Amino acid sequence: MKSLSIVFLLAFVFDLRASETLERARQLEESGDGAGARALLANATQSAPGDIAALTEYAEFLDRHADPAALEAYGKLLAALDQPEHRQQRAAKLLGVHPNYLHRLVRNLDLREVAKKASVD
């Protein structure tokens, strides 16, 4: 139980750091430092290539600034969203619930088999 608590704590700290990075990039952009914001977002996507929030922020930033690299960034975002570990995250967003809540529902209602069959179809 103690090791599980440590894992959750580390995940929370990592998520908090990632959201602070994205917030800092927004602040840089708002203050007129687009180059700094771009560099920070690019670094965030390189250090965590599967981070959907970072990939989304970076792609949208590039798109807002009509940067041709936006197309490649959106491609990376779509590829990351297609990974199995992000399918439940997408489903939660579509349902308007937090991914952890959806995971708990699937576990508590014993819907794993239903979810597996739905992902195959």
C-alpha positions in Angstrom: 0.0 0.0 0.0 2.9 2.3 0.8 4.5 1.8 -2.6 1.1 2.6 -4.3 0.9 5.9 -2.4 4.4 6.8 -3.5 3.5 6.1 -7.1 0.4 8.3 -6.9 2.4 11.0 -5.2 5.1 10.9 -7.9 2.4 11.0 -10.6 0.8 14.0 -8.9 4.1 15.9 -8.6 5.0 15.1 -12.3 1.5 16.3 -13.4 1.8 19.4 -11.3 5.2 20.2 -12.8 3.9 19.7 -16.3 0.9 22.0 -15.8 3.3 24.6 -14.3 5.4 24.4 -17.4 2.3 24.9 -19.7 1.1 27.8 -17.5 4.6 29.4 -17.7 4.5 29.1 -21.5 1.1 30.8 -21.6 2.5 33.6 -19.5 5.5 34.0 -21.8 3.2 34.2 -24.8 1.0 36.7 -23.2 3.9 38.9 -22.2 5.1 38.9 -25.8 7.9 36.3 -25.5 6.6 34.0 -28.2 10.1 32.6 -28.9 10.5 31.7 -25.2 7.0 30.1 -25.1 7.7 28.1 -28.2 11.0 26.8 -26.8 9.4 25.9 -23.5 6.6 24.0 -25.2 9.0 22.3 -27.6 11.1 21.2 -24.7 8.0 19.9 -22.9 7.0 17.8 -25.8 10.5 16.4 -26.3 10.9 15.5 -22.6 7.5 13.8 -22.4 6.5 12.8 -26.0 3.3 11.0 -24.8 2.0 14.0 -22.8 -1.3 14.9 -24.4 -1.6 18.2 -22.7 1.9 19.3 -23.8 1.4 18.1 -27.4 -2.0 19.9 -27.6 -0.6 23.2 -26.2 2.4 23.1 -28.6 0.3 22.3 -31.6 -2.3 25.0 -30.8 0.5 27.5 -30.1 2.1 26.8 -33.5 -1.3 27.0 -35.2 -2.1 30.3 -33.6 1.1 31.7 -34.9 0.6 30.2 -38.4 3.8 28.2 -38.0 4.1 25.5 -40.7 5.4 23.1 -38.0 1.8 23.0 -36.6 0.9 20.2 -39.1 3.7 18.0 -37.8 2.8 18.8 -34.2 -0.9 17.9 -34.8 0.3 14.7 -36.4 2.3 13.8 -33.3 -0.7 14.6 -31.2 -3.0 12.3 -33.2 -0.4 9.5 -33.1 -0.1 9.9 -29.3 -3.9 9.9 -28.9 -4.1 6.6 -30.9 -1.9 4.8 -28.3 -3.8 2.4 -26.1 -3.0 4.2 -22.9 -4.7 7.3 -24.2 -7.9 5.7 -25.4 -9.5 5.8 -22.0 -8.4 9.5 -21.6 -10.2 10.3 -24.9 -13.3 8.4 -23.8 -13.4 10.3 -20.5 -13.1 13.6 -22.3 -16.0 12.6 -24.6 -18.1 11.6 -21.6 -17.2 14.8 -19.7 -15.7 13.0 -16.8 -12.2 12.8 -15.3 -10.1 9.8 -16.6 -9.5 8.6 -13.1 -13.3 8.5 -12.5 -13.9 6.6 -15.7 -11.1 4.1 -14.7 -12.8 3.6 -11.3 -16.2 3.0 -12.9 -14.7 0.5 -15.3 -13.0 -1.3 -12.4 -15.9 -1.1 -9.8 -18.6 -2.1 -12.3 -16.3 -4.8 -13.7 -16.6 -3.5 -17.3 -13.1 -4.5 -18.5 -14.4 -7.1 -20.8 -17.0 -4.7 -22.2 -14.3 -2.1 -22.7 -12.0 -4.6 -24.5 -14.8 -5.7 -26.8 -15.6 -2.1 -27.6 -12.0 -1.2 -28.4 -11.8 -4.1 -30.8 -14.9 -3.1 -32.8 
